Amino acid sequence: MANEKRLTRHAMAYVTAPDRATARKIARAIVDRRLAACANLWPVESMYRWRGVREESREFVIVFKTRASLVRRLIAEVRRNHPHEVPCIVSYPMGPALRPYVDWIDAETAHR
């Protein structure tokens, strides 16, 4: 584990969007504002309950890699750009990671 270290100062944020265009718009806004170094997007099928009814839809997932100190700003910016009344926006601490990778996250995100 010489090239890995346990870091809690980095985080991942998981967001769903209703379609590819919305996911790209949100991802671009976050990366352009340097609230995340990276955004991964991929299509998923979702099944969930909304207001007492089971729903099924196709959505896009966005996973952001960021600094823990930027998570609240990232969530606020996603919320500002998201069309859903109650969007899925959650975060979790990043576990052990390759040191050059987290150094890259630090270099590409806003410093607070």
N, C-alpha and C positions, 0 to 999 in steps of 0.2 A: 504494500500500500504506500510505497514511497511517493508516488505521484498523485495520491488521493488524500483528501483531508475532510474531516467532518465540519461542515459549515452550516450554521443556522442563519447566517446573514444573507442567504440567497433563498429565493422562493420560486415556486411554479404557480401559475394561475390558470385555472381551467374555466373556459367560457364556451357556451353554446350560442350559435347564431342561426337564424331561420333559413339562411341560404348562403351560397358561396360569395355573392356580391357583398352582402352585409358583413360576412366574416372578414373579407379582404379589407373593407372600409374600416372596420374596427381594428384589425391588425396593423394596418398602415398608420392609423392615428396613434396607436400606442408606440410603435417602433419609431415613427417620425418624431414623437415627443420624448424619445429616449427613456420611456417608462419601462421598456423591456428591450433586451438585446436581440430577442428572436421570438418569432411566432410560428408555430406549426399548425397547419390547417388540414383537416381531413373530413370526409363525409361520414355520417353515422345515421343509423335508424334509432329513433327514440320512442319509448313508450312511457307514459307518465299519467298521473291523475291531475287534472286541472278543474277546479270548481266542481268536484264530485263526478267528473266524467273521465273515463280512460281515453287518452289521446294517443295517436301514433303519428309520427311525422318523420320526415327526413330533415336533418339539420347538419350544420358544420360545427365541429369542435375546433377551438383555438386553444393551444397551450403556449403560454408565455413563460420565458425564463427571465428572471429579474432579480433585483436586490430586494431583500425583505423590507428595507426602509421605503421602497417605492410602491409597495402593494396597495396601500390606501389610495394613493393618487391614481394608480392603474385602475382600480375598481371604480373610482369616481369617473374617470375618463371613459371606460367601457360603458358605464351606465348612461353617460351623456350621449353616447353614439348608438345605443342599443334600442331597437324598436319595441321590444317586449315590455309589458307591464312589470313582470317579475322575472328578469333574466337570470340564468344560471351563471353566477360569477363566484367562484370559490378559489381559495389559495391554500397552499400547504408548504411547509418548510422543505427546502431541498436537502436531501441527505448527503452522504459522502459523494464527492464529485472529483473529477480530474482537475487538478490545480490550474493548468493552462485554460481549461474551459471556464472556470469561474473567474479567472483573471480577465478573460475576454468579456464576460458579462459585465464585470466592473468597468472595463474600458469603454464599453458601448452604451452604458446607461448613465442617466443624469446623476450627478453627485449631490447629496443633500448635506 
